[in-house]
């Protein structure tokens, strides 16, 4: 998985997904001081750690180990999977799609990617916005919208 293109095939994505639980468990153990418990609030703790280490999106991409970025994006996605019962997916058919080739999380019945989110994009955006709760607020806004539309 490179940072320019994440996946070039469904098989590559499925292989990445196969190791999900092991990689997330290892990430959580390595960052146990953040109390990563898959709660929406844990996104605030993770984001604060990211902001403390990375003053910009460029710093994140240039200075953080790929394994850590992968662990972070997997963790953020798993918050959606566990809290909202979403699933992982990847879009490999439409190269113009904003999240083309990136691992996505989305509702199980969201065939048109209306609610699809890229955890990687959220992490990068958080380093640009620097609010400290960007990922949490995004998650809560999505959850509220889905509740309002009887989708949860």
C-alpha positions as CSV (number, residue, x, y, z in Angstrom):
1,X,0.0,0.0,0.0
2,X,1.6,3.2,-1.1
3,X,0.5,6.7,-0.2
4,X,-0.2,7.7,-3.8
5,X,-2.5,4.7,-4.5
6,X,-3.6,2.5,-1.8
7,X,-4.9,-0.6,-3.6
8,X,-4.8,-1.5,-7.3
9,X,-7.0,-4.7,-7.0
10,X,-9.8,-6.1,-4.9
11,X,-7.4,-9.0,-3.9
12,X,-4.9,-6.5,-2.5
13,X,-7.7,-4.8,-0.5
14,X,-9.0,-8.2,0.8
15,X,-5.4,-9.2,1.9
16,X,-5.1,-5.9,3.8
17,X,-8.5,-6.5,5.3
18,X,-7.6,-10.0,6.3
19,X,-5.0,-8.6,8.8
20,X,-7.3,-6.0,10.2
21,X,-7.8,-7.4,13.7
22,X,-4.2,-8.2,14.3
23,X,-2.9,-4.8,13.1
24,X,-5.5,-2.9,15.1
25,X,-4.8,-4.9,18.2
26,X,-1.1,-4.2,17.8
27,X,-1.7,-0.5,17.3
28,X,-4.0,-0.3,20.4
29,X,-1.3,-2.1,22.4
30,X,1.4,0.2,21.2
31,X,-0.7,3.3,22.1
32,X,-2.3,2.0,25.3
33,X,-1.6,5.4,27.0
34,X,-4.3,6.8,24.7
35,X,-7.0,4.4,26.0
36,X,-8.2,3.5,22.5
37,X,-11.5,1.8,23.3
38,X,-13.4,2.3,19.9
39,X,-15.5,5.0,21.5
40,X,-16.2,8.2,19.5
41,X,-14.4,10.1,22.3
42,X,-11.2,8.0,21.7
43,X,-11.0,9.9,18.3
44,X,-10.3,13.1,20.3
45,X,-7.4,11.4,22.2
46,X,-6.0,10.0,19.0
47,X,-6.3,13.3,17.2
48,X,-4.6,15.1,20.0
49,X,-1.7,12.7,19.8
50,X,-1.5,13.3,16.0
51,X,-1.6,17.1,16.4
52,X,1.1,17.0,19.2
53,X,3.5,15.2,16.8
54,X,2.6,16.7,13.4
55,X,2.2,20.4,12.7
56,X,0.9,19.9,9.2
57,X,-0.4,17.3,6.7
58,X,3.0,17.4,5.1
59,X,4.7,16.6,8.4
60,X,2.4,13.7,8.9
61,X,3.1,12.3,5.5
62,X,6.8,12.9,5.5
63,X,7.7,12.0,9.0
64,X,5.3,9.3,10.3
65,X,6.0,5.6,9.7
66,X,3.7,4.0,7.2
67,X,2.8,1.3,9.7
68,X,1.6,4.0,12.2
69,X,-0.5,5.8,9.6
70,X,-1.9,2.4,8.6
71,X,-2.7,1.6,12.2
72,X,-4.4,5.0,12.7
73,X,-6.6,4.7,9.7
74,X,-7.6,1.2,10.6
75,X,-8.4,2.3,14.1
76,X,-10.5,5.3,13.0
77,X,-12.4,3.1,10.5
78,X,-13.0,0.5,13.2
79,X,-14.7,3.1,15.3
80,X,-17.3,3.4,12.6
81,X,-17.5,-0.3,12.1
82,X,-18.1,-1.0,15.8
83,X,-20.2,2.0,16.7
84,X,-22.4,2.3,13.6
85,X,-22.2,-1.3,12.2
86,X,-20.5,0.0,9.0
87,X,-18.2,-2.1,6.8
88,X,-14.9,-1.7,5.0
89,X,-14.9,-1.2,1.3
90,X,-12.8,0.2,-1.6
91,X,-13.8,1.9,-4.8
92,X,-11.6,0.7,-7.7
93,X,-14.0,1.3,-10.7
94,X,-14.2,5.1,-10.8
95,X,-10.8,6.8,-10.9
96,X,-12.5,10.2,-10.6
97,X,-14.0,9.2,-7.2
98,X,-12.5,11.3,-4.5
99,X,-11.6,8.3,-2.4
100,X,-10.5,6.1,-5.3
101,X,-8.4,3.1,-4.2
102,X,-8.5,4.2,-0.5
103,X,-9.9,2.0,2.2
104,X,-13.4,3.3,3.0
105,X,-16.0,2.7,5.7
106,X,-19.6,3.0,4.9
107,X,-23.0,1.7,5.9
108,X,-23.7,-1.9,4.8
109,X,-26.5,-0.9,2.4
110,X,-24.8,2.3,1.0
111,X,-24.3,1.1,-2.6
112,X,-23.7,4.6,-3.9
113,X,-21.2,5.7,-1.2
114,X,-23.4,8.5,0.0
115,X,-22.0,8.2,3.6
116,X,-18.6,6.7,2.7
117,X,-15.7,8.0,4.7
118,X,-12.0,7.7,4.2
119,X,-10.3,7.3,7.6
120,X,-7.0,8.3,5.9
121,X,-8.5,11.5,4.6
122,X,-9.9,12.3,8.1
123,X,-6.5,11.9,9.7
124,X,-4.8,14.1,7.1
125,X,-7.6,16.7,7.4
126,X,-7.3,16.8,11.2
127,X,-3.7,17.9,10.9
128,X,-4.8,20.8,8.6
129,X,-7.8,21.9,10.6
130,X,-6.1,21.5,14.0
131,X,-9.3,21.7,16.0
132,X,-8.5,18.7,18.2
133,X,-11.9,17.2,17.7
134,X,-12.4,17.2,14.0
135,X,-12.7,13.4,13.6
136,X,-15.0,13.2,16.6
137,X,-17.3,16.0,15.4
138,X,-17.4,14.4,11.9
139,X,-18.3,11.1,13.4
140,X,-21.0,12.6,15.6
141,X,-22.5,14.6,12.8
142,X,-22.7,11.5,10.6
143,X,-24.3,9.5,13.4
144,X,-26.8,12.3,14.1
145,X,-27.7,12.6,10.4
146,X,-28.2,8.9,10.1
147,X,-30.4,8.8,13.2
148,X,-32.5,11.7,11.9
149,X,-33.0,9.8,8.6
150,X,-33.8,6.5,10.5
151,X,-30.7,4.8,9.1
152,X,-29.5,3.6,12.4
